[in-house]
Amino acid sequence: MATIEDLKKYQDELKAKFGADSSVAYANVSATQLSIARHYGGAKVQGKQFVYNPTDDSLIREDVVKWIAKKRKANKSR
C-alpha cells in the first residue's frame, strides 16, 4: 500500500503526472471530517476515489496508489 512517504519520494513525478494543483492525498484523516473513511476503507472526494491506509492514517487517491505500485514493480525488476 502506498504511504505518504512514497508520495514524498515521487513528489516531482506525481506533480507532472497528476497535476500540481490536484489533491492526491490527505494525512491524519482521523482528526478530520474524513475520519469516516476509516470505517469504509476509503472515501470519494470531489469525484475522485481515495483509499484509506491505516498504517499512516492517510487517504491516497486510488489512481495514485496504482501508479506507485507500478513504479515499485518496475524498480524491483531492474
NORHUWO-V207704 format. One line per field, one symbol per residue. ss: DSSP state (H for helix, E for strand, L for the rest). burial: b if it has 24 or more other ideal C-beta (glycine too) atoms within 12 Angstrom, else e. Layout:
ss=???
burial=???
//
This chain:
ss=LLLHHHHHHLHHHHHHHHLLLLLLEEELHHHLHHHHHHHHLEEEELLEEEEEELLLLEEEEHHHHHHHHHHHHHHHLL
burial=ebbbebbeebeeebeeebeeeeebbbeebeeeebeebeeeebbebeeeebbbbeeeebbbbbebbebbeeeeeeeeee
//
